[in-house]
C-alpha cells in the first residue's frame, strides 16, 4: 500500500499573484502588479489600521512597503530560488487617516545574491506618504527549501 503524497502548496509567487497571502488578508492589501523587478500593493487605509493617536499605524506602512519590495525582488528569482529580507528602513513623511495607498516597489540593484529594493508609498492625490528601502538575499539549494 502506498502512502499518498501531500498536495503541493502553491509557491510564494503564485500565492502573491493570486493575493492568497495570509498577511495581505489580515491587513487588507492586494498586489496589483508583479513583474520584472517591480510590484505594486494597494491598501484602503481606514480606522481599523489606526494607532492610539488615530492616524495610520507606521507598522502598516512597513507591511505594505515590505510586501511590495519583497514581491518586486521575488519577481527576479529563478524557479528554484527563494529569498529573505535582511534589512528594512522606512521614513514617514505625512500622516494618514483614511486613504487609498499605493506602495510601488522596484529593484534598484540585483546582484547574484544580494539585492537592493526601494518603495514609495503615495495616496490617491499623489502625495508621498513614506519611502522605504530593503536589502534582500537570494537563497538557493538547501537554504531555499521549505520557504
C-alpha positions in Angstrom: 0.0 0.0 0.0 1.5 3.3 -1.0 1.1 6.5 1.0 -0.5 9.3 -1.0 1.7 12.3 -1.4 0.5 15.5 0.3 -0.8 18.0 -2.3 1.8 20.6 -3.2 1.1 24.1 -1.9 1.4 26.8 -4.5 4.8 28.5 -4.3 5.0 32.1 -3.0 5.0 33.6 -6.5 1.6 32.0 -7.2 0.2 33.0 -3.8 1.3 36.6 -4.3 -0.1 36.9 -7.8 -3.5 35.5 -6.7 -3.5 37.5 -3.4 -3.5 34.3 -1.4 -1.2 35.7 1.3 -2.3 35.5 4.9 -0.8 38.8 6.0 -2.5 40.5 3.0 -5.9 39.1 4.1 -5.2 40.2 7.7 -4.3 43.8 6.9 -6.4 44.1 3.7 -3.9 44.9 1.0 -3.8 43.5 -2.5 -1.0 43.0 -5.0 -1.8 44.7 -8.3 1.3 44.1 -10.5 4.3 41.8 -10.0 6.8 41.6 -12.8 10.3 42.4 -14.0 11.6 43.7 -10.6 8.6 45.8 -9.8 5.5 45.3 -7.7 2.5 47.4 -6.6 0.5 46.9 -3.5 -2.8 48.7 -2.8 -4.4 49.3 0.6 -7.6 51.1 1.6 -6.4 52.5 4.9 -9.1 53.2 7.5 -9.9 53.3 11.2 -9.1 49.6 11.5 -5.4 50.5 10.8 -5.2 53.4 13.4 -2.6 53.8 16.1 -3.6 55.2 19.5 -3.4 58.8 18.1 -5.9 57.9 15.4 -3.6 58.0 12.4 -2.4 55.1 10.3 0.0 52.9 12.3 3.5 53.0 11.0 3.8 49.2 11.1 1.0 49.0 8.4 3.1 51.2 6.2 6.1 49.0 6.9 4.0 45.9 6.0 2.8 47.2 2.6 6.3 48.5 1.7 7.9 45.2 2.7 5.3 43.3 0.7 5.8 45.5 -2.4 9.6 45.3 -2.1 9.6 41.5 -1.4 7.3 40.8 -4.4 9.4 43.0 -6.6 12.6 41.1 -5.6 10.8 37.7 -5.8 9.9 38.5 -9.5 13.7 38.4 -10.3 14.2 34.9 -8.8 14.7 31.6 -10.7 12.1 29.0 -10.1 14.2 27.0 -7.6 15.2 30.1 -5.6 13.7 31.8 -2.6 14.8 34.9 -0.6 14.8 36.6 2.7 14.9 40.2 3.8 18.0 41.1 5.8 17.3 44.8 6.3 14.4 47.3 6.0 14.3 51.0 6.6 11.4 53.4 6.3 10.9 57.2 6.5 7.4 58.6 7.2 6.5 61.9 5.6 2.8 62.5 6.1 0.1 61.3 8.5 -2.8 59.3 7.1 -6.3 58.8 8.5 -8.2 57.3 5.6 -6.8 56.9 2.1 -6.2 54.6 -0.8 -2.5 53.9 -0.6 -0.2 52.7 -3.3 3.1 51.1 -2.5 5.4 50.7 -5.5 8.4 48.6 -5.0 11.3 48.3 -7.5 14.6 46.5 -7.6 17.3 49.1 -7.9 20.3 46.7 -7.9 20.2 42.9 -8.3 23.4 41.0 -7.7 23.8 37.3 -7.7 23.0 37.0 -4.0 22.1 40.5 -2.6 19.6 42.9 -4.0 18.7 46.5 -3.0 15.0 47.5 -3.4 13.1 50.8 -2.8 9.5 51.6 -2.3 7.4 54.8 -2.5 4.0 54.9 -0.8 1.6 57.5 -2.1 -2.0 58.4 -1.5 -4.7 58.9 -4.1 -3.7 62.5 -4.5 -0.1 61.5 -5.4 1.3 62.8 -2.1 4.4 61.0 -0.9 3.4 59.3 2.4 6.6 57.2 3.1 9.7 55.9 1.4 11.3 52.6 2.3 14.4 50.6 1.3 15.3 47.0 1.8 18.2 44.6 1.3 17.2 41.1 0.2 19.2 37.9 -0.1 18.5 35.2 -2.7 18.5 31.7 -1.3 19.4 28.6 -3.3 19.7 24.8 -2.7 19.1 23.7 0.9 18.6 27.3 2.1 15.7 27.8 -0.2 13.8 24.6 0.8 10.7 24.9 2.8 10.4 28.7 2.2 
